[in-house]
Amino acid sequence: MQEGFNPQILKDLINTSIPFGKYKGTAYYRIPVNYLEWLNRQGFPPGKTGMLLSTIYEIKLNGLEFLLKEIKEKYND
């Protein structure tokens, strides 16, 4: 059975920071696409960190960053 989309993931992309690397301490949504492309080639790490990185990579790759802007304005945690 496939689970539905969890909207908390989008909030986490805005309110959570990457815990390692060149952009340590930077909110996931602020990570530049070129760094995400590099991570994609290297392989995203396992667990929640990798899931958030691959999610923000797909969002940026597909030009959907406006979704995060709307969420940030609405929920501004």
N, C-alpha and C positions, 0 to 999 in steps of 0.2 A: 504494500500500500504506500503510495507516494504522499508525503506530507505537503501541506499547503505552504505558501510563502509566509515567512515570519517577518512582520514589519519592524520588529526590534532590530533586525540586521541593519536596516537603513539608519536607524537612530545610532547604533553602535559605530557605523562608519563616520558619523559626525562627531560623536562624543568620546570616542576611544582613540588612543594614540598607538602607533606602531612601537613595539617594545625593543627593537633592535635596528642595527644598521645605520646607514648614512642619515636617514630621516627619523631616527629614534626620537620619540616624544612628539611627533607630528601626527595630527589627526589623519586617519586613513583617507578621508576625502580630499585632503590637501597634498597628498603624495603625487608628484609629477608623473605623467603617463610614461615618460622614458624610463623611469626607475621601475615602474610596474611592468613594462615590456621586458626589461632585463630580468626581473624576478620570474616572469613567466617563462623565459628561456631557461633559467636555472632550475626552475621547479619551485612552486610555492611550498612553504613549510606545512607540516601537518597541523591538524587541530583548528581551533577557532581563528588563529592568526592567519593561517593559509586561506581559510574560507573567506575572511574579510578582505584579504588582499586580492583574491581571485574575483570576488564580487565587485570591488571598486574598479578593478581592471576592466571587467566586462561593461560596467556602467560607462566608464570613460571611453572605451573602445567604440561603444555604440552611441555616443553623444547624448547620454541620458543624465548628465550632471544636473540638469535643471530640476530633476526629481529631488535631489538632495537639497538644493536651494529652497525648494518649497517646504520640505520637511524641517529644515533648519529654522526657517521663518515661523513655521507653525508651532513647533515644539520647543525651540530654543532652550534646551535643558541647561 
